[in-house]
Amino acid sequence: MNHEFTEQYYLLTKERLLAQKELINELGAPVIPIVDAIALLPLIGEIDTFRAKGILNTTPGKCINRNVSHLFIDLSGVTLLDTMVAHQIYQLIKRTRSQ
């Protein structure tokens, strides 16, 4: 019985952590509608490789779902903008432009 309880507790904890991680990723790159077909992507804090790839993978889909034709990317809150981040932002622009 102790083993079964421990296993169920582990699975529940793992599921909660994955849900929280997904929520953090969602809130880390919100596409905020301003007016029809125009939205804002405010980026704040450090952007590492993992976060940059997440932004690159999720933002185009969010724009499609919200029928966004113009996306303003606000980088004023980014503490460090290195070449990797700049490249990812460039890839994001290319990917959203082609959709």
C-alpha positions as CSV (number, residue, x, y, z in Angstrom):
1,M,0.0,0.0,0.0
2,N,2.9,2.3,0.8
3,H,4.4,1.7,-2.6
4,E,1.1,2.4,-4.4
5,F,0.6,5.7,-2.5
6,T,4.2,6.8,-3.2
7,E,3.8,6.0,-6.9
8,Q,0.5,7.8,-7.2
9,Y,1.9,10.8,-5.3
10,Y,4.9,10.9,-7.7
11,L,2.6,10.8,-10.7
12,L,0.4,13.6,-9.4
13,T,3.4,15.8,-8.5
14,K,5.0,15.2,-11.9
15,E,1.7,16.2,-13.6
16,R,1.4,19.4,-11.5
17,L,5.0,20.3,-12.3
18,L,4.4,19.9,-16.0
19,A,1.3,22.0,-15.9
20,Q,3.1,24.7,-14.0
21,K,6.0,24.6,-16.4
22,E,3.5,25.0,-19.3
23,L,1.8,27.9,-17.6
24,I,5.2,29.7,-17.0
25,N,6.1,29.2,-20.6
26,E,2.7,30.6,-21.7
27,L,3.1,33.7,-19.4
28,G,6.7,34.2,-20.5
29,A,5.7,35.1,-24.0
30,P,2.1,36.4,-24.1
31,V,0.6,37.7,-27.3
32,I,-1.6,40.5,-26.2
33,P,-4.2,41.8,-28.6
34,I,-4.3,45.6,-29.0
35,V,-6.9,46.1,-31.7
36,D,-8.1,44.0,-34.6
37,A,-5.2,42.0,-36.1
38,I,-2.6,43.9,-34.1
39,A,-0.9,42.4,-31.0
40,L,2.1,43.0,-28.7
41,L,4.7,40.5,-27.6
42,P,6.4,42.0,-24.5
43,L,9.5,40.1,-23.5
44,I,11.0,40.7,-20.0
45,G,14.0,39.3,-18.3
46,E,16.7,37.0,-19.5
47,I,16.1,34.9,-22.6
48,D,18.2,31.7,-22.6
49,T,18.2,29.1,-25.4
50,F,15.3,27.1,-24.0
51,R,13.1,30.2,-23.6
52,A,14.0,31.5,-27.0
53,K,13.1,28.2,-28.6
54,G,9.8,28.2,-26.7
55,I,9.0,31.7,-27.9
56,L,9.9,30.8,-31.5
57,N,7.7,27.6,-31.4
58,T,4.6,29.0,-29.7
59,T,4.3,32.6,-30.9
60,P,3.4,31.9,-34.5
61,G,0.6,29.6,-33.4
62,K,-0.7,32.2,-31.0
63,C,-0.7,34.8,-33.8
64,I,-2.6,32.5,-36.1
65,N,-5.2,31.6,-33.5
66,R,-5.8,35.4,-32.8
67,N,-5.7,36.4,-36.5
68,V,-2.8,38.7,-35.8
69,S,-1.3,40.3,-39.0
70,H,1.0,42.8,-37.2
71,L,3.0,41.8,-34.1
72,F,5.0,44.3,-32.2
73,I,7.9,42.8,-30.2
74,D,8.8,44.8,-27.1
75,L,12.4,44.1,-26.1
76,S,12.7,47.0,-23.6
77,G,12.5,44.6,-20.7
78,V,15.1,42.2,-21.9
79,T,18.2,42.5,-19.8
80,L,20.7,41.0,-22.2
81,L,20.3,40.7,-25.9
82,D,23.1,38.5,-27.3
83,T,23.6,37.2,-30.8
84,M,21.6,33.9,-30.1
85,V,18.6,35.8,-28.8
86,A,18.8,38.3,-31.8
87,H,18.9,35.3,-34.2
88,Q,15.9,33.7,-32.5
89,I,14.0,37.0,-32.7
90,Y,15.0,37.2,-36.4
91,Q,13.7,33.7,-37.0
92,L,10.5,34.6,-35.2
93,I,10.0,37.6,-37.5
94,K,10.7,35.4,-40.6
95,R,8.3,32.7,-39.4
96,T,5.4,35.0,-38.6
97,R,5.9,37.0,-41.8
98,S,5.5,33.9,-43.9
99,Q,2.2,33.0,-42.3
